[in-house]
Amino acid sequence: MSADHDELALRLDEVVGEVEGVEAVFSADPTIVRSVRSLASGPERIALVRVVEDSEGLRILASVGVSDDRQAPLTARRVSDAIRAAVGGHPIAEVHVRVGRVAH
């Protein structure tokens, strides 16, 4: 990720975490990738949401845990909507929200 994408991803971590029904935000990257990024970044905070850009625009992946008293598909849709609103003027190719668990 570029520095701009890192900043956007960190901002999206906060946006996603504030969506009603979201109990947790998890790393969108596999554990090994996150571990390597963590070692390389030192004390800097690493974003949980993944933001990459290609010729079609931004591709954003968020992985969340949702409350068991909320509908997971509706919460995922709210997360997607919140991400799209937060990104603003950037062209978006895809927003993918993965529900990793439902809290009990």
C-alpha positions, 0 to 999 in steps of 0.5 A, spaced: 500 500 500 502 507 498 502 512 504 495 515 502 492 508 502 495 506 508 492 513 511 485 511 508 485 504 510 487 506 518 481 511 517 476 506 514 478 501 520 475 507 525 469 508 520 467 500 520 468 499 527 463 505 528 457 501 524 451 499 528 452 491 529 459 491 528 463 488 534 470 487 531 474 489 525 479 483 523 485 484 519 483 483 512 490 480 510 492 472 512 496 472 518 502 471 515 502 477 511 500 481 517 505 478 521 510 480 516 507 487 515 507 488 523 515 486 523 516 491 517 512 497 520 515 497 527 511 501 532 507 504 527 499 502 527 497 497 521 490 498 518 486 492 518 482 494 512 485 492 506 486 498 500 489 497 494 488 500 487 488 498 480 486 501 473 479 500 475 479 504 482 480 502 489 479 495 491 477 495 499 476 489 503 474 489 510 473 483 515 468 484 521 465 480 527 457 482 528 453 482 534 448 476 534 442 480 535 443 483 528 442 480 521 449 479 518 447 481 511 444 487 513 450 489 517 455 487 511 451 492 507 451 498 512 459 497 512 459 497 505 455 503 505 459 507 510 466 505 506 463 508 500 461 514 503 468 515 507 472 514 501 468 520 497 471 522 491 476 516 489 473 511 484 471 505 487 472 498 483 469 494 489 468 493 496 468 486 499 465 485 506 467 479 509 463 477 516 468 473 520 464 471 526 457 472 529 458 474 537 454 471 542 
